[in-house]
């Protein structure tokens, strides 16, 4: 339930789907386990896991969704060994080299044969849609998985007009100014971890941990040719995280004082607990997103078409 990473996307047109319409659309791509000869499956599963069977959960004006993926694990070394045996057998029997097409067919046959015995890996990617803020927030540390989440939702709805937040001035330029000018935004406290990168594709990279980012040593790098591409900070005595230059948020962690707000809710009343936690989490994340985007001259409704 509690998100640990954020990829934030803006709607370019208002999200107007009702709860019932969205649930119905998601039903078109419900997750089902892989068949014996399938490599992967991707679809929607219960938004709140074992505590419910609906594909979305609505609270605090937001829709929670969960995309589930199953992948069969076939170790490359096993496939390679079996392929080499097949190729060797053919070359001995026919006294010639195996062709590229034959090798490809062997590999396909081996994969088909091994799939029923392969282990499965199941992973979930959660996200929530907040129509009031015109955003989708995906809980993933991987841009690719966040895009997969959006693609699955787009497949259900027919279209999904969203885009990434991009400041007019580069995010790395603004984050670098925070350290160079020591002009930290209100409610932001710089942490002790970051990443600096010199300009250019082959630019030098400096990763720092347990390092005072306002020290003369770091400032010397910034006054040279490096810019801040990741920076850790604490926000409003509410959460800590690492902000990246694509405005994604990694290793999000709420302070204990946030969790304690719902401690008085009995765990045996699970639906009330889930609603309260989701309401609290989305409320704090939305508040943080508003403040964070403002530092880059952006707002959650800034991409809506007029």
Rosetta blueprint (number, residue, H / E / L):
1 X L
2 X L
3 X L
4 X L
5 X L
6 X E
7 X E
8 X E
9 X E
10 X E
11 X E
12 X L
13 X L
14 X L
15 X L
16 X L
17 X L
18 X L
19 X H
20 X H
21 X H
22 X H
23 X H
24 X H
25 X H
26 X H
27 X H
28 X H
29 X H
30 X E
31 X L
32 X L
33 X L
34 X L
35 X L
36 X L
37 X L
38 X L
39 X L
40 X E
41 X E
42 X E
43 X E
44 X E
45 X E
46 X L
47 X L
48 X L
49 X H
50 X H
51 X H
52 X L
53 X L
54 X L
55 X L
56 X E
57 X E
58 X E
59 X E
60 X L
61 X L
62 X E
63 X E
64 X E
65 X E
66 X E
67 X E
68 X E
69 X E
70 X E
71 X E
72 X E
73 X E
74 X L
75 X L
76 X H
77 X H
78 X H
79 X H
80 X H
81 X H
82 X H
83 X H
84 X H
85 X H
86 X H
87 X H
88 X H
89 X H
90 X H
91 X H
92 X H
93 X H
94 X H
95 X L
96 X L
97 X L
98 X L
99 X L
100 X H
101 X H
102 X H
103 X H
104 X H
105 X H
106 X H
107 X H
108 X H
109 X H
110 X H
111 X H
112 X H
113 X H
114 X H
115 X H
116 X L
117 X L
118 X L
119 X E
120 X E
121 X E
122 X E
123 X E
124 X E
125 X E
126 X E
127 X E
128 X E
129 X E
130 X E
131 X L
132 X L
133 X L
134 X L
135 X E
136 X E
137 X E
138 X E
139 X E
140 X L
141 X L
142 X L
143 X H
144 X H
145 X H
146 X H
147 X H
148 X H
149 X H
150 X H
151 X H
152 X H
153 X H
154 X H
155 X H
156 X H
157 X H
158 X L
159 X L
160 X L
161 X L
162 X E
163 X E
164 X E
165 X L
166 X L
167 X L
168 X L
169 X L
170 X L
171 X H
172 X H
173 X H
174 X H
175 X H
176 X H
177 X H
178 X H
179 X H
180 X H
181 X L
182 X L
183 X L
184 X L
185 X L
186 X L
187 X L
188 X E
189 X E
190 X E
191 X E
192 X E
193 X E
194 X E
195 X E
196 X E
197 X E
198 X E
199 X L
200 X L
201 X L
202 X L
203 X L
204 X L
205 X E
206 X E
207 X E
208 X E
209 X E
210 X L
211 X L
212 X L
213 X L
214 X L
215 X L
216 X H
217 X H
218 X H
219 X H
220 X H
221 X H
222 X H
223 X H
224 X L
225 X L
226 X E
227 X E
228 X E
229 X E
230 X E
231 X E
232 X E
233 X E
234 X E
235 X E
236 X L
237 X L
238 X L
239 X E
240 X E
241 X E
242 X E
243 X E
244 X E
245 X L
246 X L
247 X L
248 X L
249 X E
250 X E
251 X E
252 X E
253 X E
254 X E
255 X L
256 X H
257 X H
258 X H
259 X H
260 X H
261 X H
262 X H
263 X L
264 X L
265 X L
266 X L
267 X L
268 X L
269 X L
270 X H
271 X H
272 X H
273 X H
274 X H
275 X H
276 X H
277 X H
278 X H
279 X H
280 X H
281 X H
282 X H
283 X H
284 X H
285 X H
286 X H
287 X H
288 X H
289 X H
290 X H
291 X H
292 X H
293 X H
294 X H
295 X L
296 X L
297 X L
298 X L
299 X L
300 X L
301 X L
302 X L
303 X L
304 X L
305 X L
306 X L
